[in-house]
Amino acid sequence: MVPRALKLGCETIQFFSRNPRAWRDSIIQQDEIQKFKKALAQTDIFPVFLHTPYLLNLASQDHDLYTRSISYLADELEQAAKIGASFVIVHGGNKVGSEENEALQRVAQAINSALAKTNNAVQLLLENTAGQGTEIGYKISHFQEIIARVEDQGRIGICLDTAHAFTAGYDLATAQGLNHIIEEFDALVGLLKLKVLHLNDSKAPFGSKKDRHWHIGKGEIGCSGFARIINHPQLAHLPGIMETPRKNDADDRRNIKVMRGLKN
């Protein structure tokens, strides 16, 4: 992973420690971890992010799925500490038939349980969603309610995905819309809780609540929108991860080149 990141010119990396679409235990061996940490130590790549599998649902009413999700989340927090990752990113989940407030309470309870099981300094970052179907976490106010119930405030933060925010109703394609979400975030959560940006353009239109990542500058947010985002004085210091579509490394290089070309 590290040589590939260097080849692409990455300054930070995000990855899965296991299959993101299957319930499988992590199988990273100790020798692999040591090789990774040794290779990473010889670079300036920082910070490192782990992303949890997509199957986790911290808002679920189903007891088995809920407890399994907490167990996997705790395991990811432990795995992150072992490999030297500073953050674990997770989606809140789906309310599936329950009231929104009840779902938000379950997420907070799940977070408290997972953090209590892991005695380390790894921070857990909640990622905003597009609001598809029964997803929660598409409003900044959702994070306000969850974080207020988290006991270990030093280990909880937010990952803001631009494509998700845009289709959830935050118009990041305009200067006014960008300023609005920053002001709302600071008022409800506090900008100090924002730790990373997922920089993805959107193939889906504004407010559509559809999750369709697209190439930087080719989607609805556009180059002008991203130029404002990455150069905004309250966001410019944050690490950025792109989850744009890829067929090969050339796609990644192209998106990185476009993004860096927008940086002042």
C-alpha positions as CSV (number, residue, x, y, z in Angstrom):
1,M,0.0,0.0,0.0
2,V,2.7,2.5,0.9
3,P,4.7,2.2,-2.4
4,R,1.4,2.6,-4.3
5,A,0.5,5.7,-2.3
6,L,4.0,7.2,-3.0
7,K,3.7,6.3,-6.7
8,L,0.4,8.2,-6.8
9,G,1.8,11.1,-4.9
10,C,-0.5,10.7,-1.9
11,E,0.0,12.8,1.2
12,T,-2.6,10.9,3.3
13,I,-4.3,7.6,2.9
14,Q,-7.6,5.8,3.8
15,F,-8.2,2.1,3.5
16,F,-10.2,-0.8,4.7
17,S,-8.7,-3.4,7.1
18,R,-11.1,-6.0,5.8
19,N,-13.6,-6.7,3.0
20,P,-16.0,-3.6,3.2
21,R,-19.0,-5.5,1.9
22,A,-18.8,-8.8,3.9
23,W,-18.9,-9.9,7.5
24,R,-15.4,-11.2,7.9
25,D,-12.8,-10.9,10.6
26,S,-9.8,-8.9,9.8
27,I,-6.9,-11.1,8.8
28,I,-4.0,-8.6,8.8
29,Q,-1.0,-10.5,10.1
30,Q,1.5,-9.0,12.6
31,D,4.3,-9.2,10.0
32,E,2.2,-7.3,7.5
33,I,1.6,-4.6,10.1
34,Q,5.3,-4.3,10.9
35,K,6.1,-4.0,7.2
36,F,3.4,-1.4,6.7
37,K,4.6,0.7,9.8
38,K,8.2,0.5,8.7
39,A,7.5,1.6,5.2
40,L,5.1,4.4,6.4
41,A,7.8,5.7,8.8
42,Q,10.0,6.4,5.8
43,T,7.5,8.7,4.3
44,D,5.7,12.0,5.1
45,I,2.2,10.4,4.6
46,F,0.0,11.5,7.5
47,P,-2.5,11.0,8.9
48,V,-3.8,7.4,8.2
49,F,-7.5,6.7,8.2
50,L,-9.3,3.4,8.5
51,H,-12.8,3.2,7.0
52,T,-15.2,0.6,8.6
53,P,-17.1,-1.9,6.5
54,Y,-20.3,-0.6,4.9
55,L,-22.4,-3.3,6.6
56,L,-22.2,-1.8,10.1
57,N,-25.5,-0.2,11.3
58,L,-25.1,1.6,14.6
59,A,-28.7,2.8,14.4
60,S,-30.2,-0.7,13.9
61,Q,-33.1,-1.9,16.0
62,D,-32.1,-5.5,15.2
63,H,-30.2,-6.7,18.3
64,D,-27.9,-9.1,16.5
65,L,-26.9,-6.5,13.8
66,Y,-26.5,-3.8,16.4
67,T,-24.3,-5.8,18.7
68,R,-22.3,-7.1,15.7
69,S,-21.8,-3.6,14.5
70,I,-20.5,-2.4,17.9
71,S,-18.1,-5.4,18.0
72,Y,-16.7,-4.7,14.6
73,L,-16.4,-1.0,15.3
74,A,-14.4,-1.7,18.5
75,D,-12.2,-4.1,16.5
76,E,-11.5,-1.4,13.9
77,L,-10.5,1.0,16.7
78,E,-8.1,-1.6,18.0
79,Q,-6.8,-2.4,14.5
80,A,-6.2,1.3,13.9
81,A,-4.1,1.6,17.0
82,K,-2.0,-1.5,15.9
83,I,-1.2,-0.2,12.5
84,G,-0.7,3.4,13.5
85,A,-3.9,5.0,12.1
86,S,-5.1,8.1,13.8
87,F,-8.7,7.9,12.8
88,V,-11.5,5.4,12.1
89,I,-14.4,6.6,9.8
90,V,-17.9,5.2,10.1
91,H,-21.3,5.9,8.7
92,G,-24.1,6.3,11.3
93,G,-26.4,3.8,9.6
94,N,-30.1,3.4,8.8
95,K,-33.1,4.0,11.1
96,V,-35.2,1.4,9.3
97,G,-38.7,2.0,10.7
98,S,-37.7,3.7,13.9
99,E,-38.0,7.4,14.8
100,E,-35.1,9.6,13.9
101,N,-34.3,10.7,17.4
102,E,-34.4,7.0,18.7
103,A,-31.9,6.1,15.9
104,L,-29.6,8.9,16.8
105,Q,-29.6,7.8,20.5
106,R,-28.7,4.2,19.5
107,V,-25.8,5.5,17.4
108,A,-24.5,7.5,20.5
109,Q,-24.9,4.4,22.7
110,A,-23.1,2.2,20.2
111,I,-20.2,4.7,20.0
112,N,-20.0,4.9,23.8
113,S,-19.9,1.1,24.0
114,A,-17.2,0.8,21.3
115,L,-15.0,3.5,22.7
116,A,-15.3,2.0,26.2
117,K,-14.0,-1.3,24.8
118,T,-10.9,0.3,23.4
119,N,-8.3,1.9,25.6
120,N,-6.4,3.9,23.0
121,A,-6.1,7.4,21.4
122,V,-7.7,6.6,18.1
123,Q,-10.5,9.0,17.2
124,L,-13.8,7.9,15.7
125,L,-15.1,10.1,12.9
126,L,-18.8,10.1,11.9
127,E,-19.2,10.6,8.1
128,N,-22.2,12.5,6.8
129,T,-24.5,10.7,4.4
130,A,-26.5,11.7,1.3
131,G,-29.8,10.8,3.1
132,Q,-30.7,7.9,0.7
133,G,-33.6,5.8,1.9
134,T,-33.5,5.5,5.7
135,E,-30.0,6.9,6.2
136,I,-29.3,9.1,9.2
137,G,-26.4,11.6,9.4
138,Y,-27.3,13.8,6.4
139,K,-28.0,16.8,8.6
140,I,-25.4,18.7,10.7
141,S,-28.1,18.7,13.5
142,H,-27.9,14.8,13.6
143,F,-24.2,15.1,14.6
144,Q,-25.0,17.6,17.2
145,E,-27.5,15.2,18.8
146,I,-25.1,12.2,18.6
147,I,-22.0,14.0,19.8
148,A,-23.8,15.6,22.8
149,R,-24.4,12.0,24.1
150,V,-20.9,10.8,23.5
151,E,-19.0,10.4,26.8
152,D,-15.4,10.5,25.6
153,Q,-15.5,13.9,23.8
154,G,-11.8,13.7,23.0
155,R,-12.2,10.7,20.7
156,I,-15.2,11.8,18.5
157,G,-15.2,13.9,15.4
158,I,-16.6,14.4,11.9
159,C,-15.6,13.4,8.4
160,L,-17.4,15.7,5.9
161,D,-18.1,14.2,2.4
162,T,-18.7,16.9,-0.2
163,A,-20.8,14.8,-2.5
164,H,-23.0,13.5,0.3
165,A,-23.5,17.0,1.7
166,F,-24.3,18.5,-1.7
167,T,-27.1,16.0,-2.5
168,A,-28.3,16.1,1.1
169,G,-29.2,19.8,0.6
170,Y,-26.0,21.8,1.3
171,D,-25.1,23.7,-1.8
172,L,-21.3,23.4,-1.9
173,A,-21.2,24.6,-5.5
174,T,-21.8,28.2,-4.4
175,A,-19.9,30.5,-2.1
176,Q,-23.1,31.3,-0.2
177,G,-23.8,27.6,0.3
178,L,-20.3,26.8,1.5
179,N,-20.4,29.6,4.0
180,H,-23.8,28.4,5.2
181,I,-22.6,24.9,6.0
182,I,-19.5,26.1,7.7
183,E,-21.5,28.5,9.9
184,E,-24.0,25.8,10.7
185,F,-21.4,23.3,11.5
186,D,-19.5,25.7,13.8
187,A,-22.7,26.7,15.6
188,L,-24.0,23.1,16.1
189,V,-20.9,21.0,16.4
190,G,-17.8,23.2,16.4
191,L,-15.3,23.3,13.6
192,L,-12.7,21.7,15.9
193,K,-14.6,18.5,15.5
194,L,-14.1,18.5,11.7
195,K,-11.0,16.3,11.1
196,V,-11.0,15.4,7.4
197,L,-12.8,16.1,4.1
198,H,-13.9,13.5,1.6
199,L,-13.5,15.4,-1.6
200,N,-15.8,13.9,-4.1
201,D,-17.7,15.6,-6.9
202,S,-21.4,14.6,-7.4
203,K,-22.9,13.0,-10.4
204,A,-26.4,13.4,-8.8
205,P,-28.1,16.8,-8.7
206,F,-28.3,19.1,-5.7
207,G,-30.8,18.0,-3.0
208,S,-31.5,14.6,-4.7
209,K,-30.4,12.6,-1.7
210,K,-28.5,10.2,-4.1
211,D,-25.0,9.0,-3.4
212,R,-23.2,9.2,-6.8
213,H,-19.5,10.1,-6.5
214,W,-17.9,11.6,-9.6
215,H,-14.6,13.0,-11.0
216,I,-13.4,16.3,-9.6
217,G,-14.7,19.1,-11.8
218,K,-16.9,16.8,-13.9
219,G,-19.9,16.8,-11.6
220,E,-22.4,19.2,-10.1
221,I,-20.1,20.8,-7.6
222,G,-17.5,21.7,-10.2
223,C,-14.0,23.1,-10.1
224,S,-15.0,26.5,-8.9
225,G,-16.8,24.8,-6.0
226,F,-13.8,22.7,-5.0
227,A,-11.5,25.7,-5.3
228,R,-13.5,27.5,-2.7
229,I,-13.7,24.5,-0.5
230,I,-10.0,23.6,-0.3
231,N,-8.9,27.2,-0.1
232,H,-11.4,28.3,2.5
233,P,-9.4,29.6,5.5
234,Q,-11.4,27.5,7.9
235,L,-11.0,24.3,5.8
236,A,-7.6,24.6,4.0
237,H,-5.7,22.9,6.8
238,L,-7.7,19.7,6.7
239,P,-6.5,16.5,5.1
240,G,-8.5,15.4,2.1
241,I,-9.4,12.0,0.7
242,M,-10.9,11.4,-2.7
243,E,-13.2,8.5,-3.3
244,T,-13.7,9.2,-7.0
245,P,-14.5,6.5,-9.5
246,R,-11.5,4.6,-10.8
247,K,-10.7,2.0,-13.5
248,N,-7.0,2.3,-13.0
249,D,-4.3,4.5,-11.4
250,A,-4.6,7.0,-14.3
251,D,-8.1,8.1,-13.0
252,D,-6.6,8.7,-9.5
253,R,-3.7,10.7,-10.9
254,R,-6.1,12.8,-13.0
255,N,-8.3,13.7,-10.1
256,I,-5.3,14.4,-7.8
257,K,-3.8,16.7,-10.5
258,V,-7.1,18.6,-11.0
259,M,-7.5,19.1,-7.2
260,R,-3.9,20.2,-6.7
261,G,-4.3,22.6,-9.5
262,L,-7.1,24.4,-7.6
263,K,-5.0,24.9,-4.5
264,N,-3.8,28.5,-4.0
